[in-house]
């Protein structure tokens, strides 16, 4: 193999090894190779190979065992690590606007509940300001981004790290990919629903939150596209 000489060599080697593990369907404990053998195969210095292995170890993809009979092995993957990898690979997949919005709709109630329970004065002030901005730009091309900014800010309040990460990553994905169909018609009822999200948090009103989440589900594009 021709020796790789660019600055991303370790990343390239790590990606190549990960691709082999995935495409080969290798299970936990599968022997990948010894360090020197892998360095020779990829045409890189031992230190570079070591950096690539460390990248994979940090993500729980491989284990490195020293001594006789040692080498690099496929690691046992925890369900949480698998979920993390799936989120990282989301942009390489085929997630649609409908897929993302259906998941967000299902999580809105949880996000609002936690925001009501845990919002501080600064949180409420920022959410109120975002709701005011949303109302001001509702019927313009800035409306969609203002909607997602409000959703994401409310989700930041939850102390549940998994819920916060999943929700905000889905919002970021929709924004970054500009998914077709990720916005709904700018109706007064839909604006009222989003303003009620903010009002429920500011007023610590669980009944209003439940009502707003239910209205949001019924009016969302996830429902329209299904």
Secondary structure, DSSP 8 states (H G I E B T S, - for coil): -----STTHHHHHHHHHHHHHHHHT--TT-EEE-HHHHHHHHT--HHHHHHHHHHHHHTTSEEEE-STT-EEEE----HHHHHHHHHHTGGGTT--HHHHHHHHHHHHHHHHHHHHHH--HHHHHHHHHHHHHHHHHTTSTTHHHHHHHHHHHHHTT-S-HHHHHHHHHHHHHHHHHT-TT-S----HHHHHHHHHHHHHHHHT-HHHHHHHHHHHHHHSHHHHH-
